[in-house]
Amino acid sequence: MKRLLNYQGGDYLKASPMELKQAILASEGRVIVSESVVSAQPYIGGLTNAEIERAFGADILLLNALDLENPTIKGVPEEASNHLAWLKRATSRPLGVNLEPVDTNAAMTQSREELPAGRIASIKNYKLANDLGLDLICLTGNPGTGVTNSQILESIKEAKENFKGLVIAGKMHAAGTDGPVMNLEIVKDFIKASTDILLVPAPYTVPHFNEDDLKEIADYVYDYNNGKNIEEKVLIMSAIGTSQETSDKDTIRQIALAAKANGAHLQHIGDAMNGISLPENIYTMGVAIRGVRWQMYQMSSSNFRNGEEWR
């Protein structure tokens, strides 16, 4: 077994879901999940946003606004017939997708954004995610989509029965609905439903959620995990999903260190700058939580390492 910190090229592609989960846990809070909007024009022409994220040190790539019924990604070469297969080969990183548990009865605080069927959390889409080779699904909500925690809870149960990879669940902001974004009672429900990874707002990213709130959740999760096997354990992913991924470096460092100190196993960084974070903030986050040594390792390691094709 390896820590995700030690993964190179082929290690990411060969890992089973539980091997990936164990590798994340063993990395002790030093894993970065970077999100990109696949329908947005890439930050730099001639590339995908996911390639940029990988180059700046992201360990796991989360694809936002990906329609599983028409899985196209801006920046993938025109000759590529399977965009997800091309992207996985190009980046040699686990790929996740956001699927949104829309609650049509939710009390909205803003106008509702209507989503295509291929972006909504459903049994059909969990099975499509399997067919497309995705490694993770993230049950969450974009702004104005009407995603609620009660609907996420129901979707966790269906996803665990129908998706072969890891399931992430939670809200990084209100998604246009009323009610709490995250608290300990919501966490307990999600754990009972067997989510693999809890998504919680990073400290300082949403009102009324700070280090103490994350620590309360982490204390419960760490106690829950004691003595359990990796299939049963729950990991915590803190998320910057409030456009603060485009903030100054000092803000990124403050958020990242607070999240790590208070129990996050993974740290997510969002996509508010033309479908990506400021790329230098991925680097800043990485240096803050794992130092230049491991950040440089992840940025520099070739996709060919520990693979078979070059032999």
GIQUI-V272471 format. One record per helix or strand. SS is the DSSP state (hx for helix, st for strand). FROM is the first residue (numbers start at 0). TO is the last residue. If there is no record, write none. Layout:
ss=SS from=FROM to=TO
ss=SS from=FROM to=TO
This chain:
ss=hx from=3 to=5
ss=hx from=9 to=13
ss=hx from=16 to=25
ss=st from=30 to=36
ss=hx from=48 to=54
ss=st from=59 to=63
ss=hx from=82 to=90
ss=st from=93 to=99
ss=st from=101 to=101
ss=st from=107 to=107
ss=hx from=116 to=118
ss=st from=119 to=119
ss=hx from=122 to=130
ss=st from=135 to=138
ss=st from=146 to=146
ss=hx from=148 to=161
ss=st from=165 to=168
ss=st from=176 to=176
ss=hx from=183 to=191
ss=st from=196 to=200
ss=hx from=210 to=224
ss=st from=234 to=239
ss=hx from=243 to=245
ss=hx from=248 to=260
ss=st from=265 to=268
ss=hx from=278 to=299
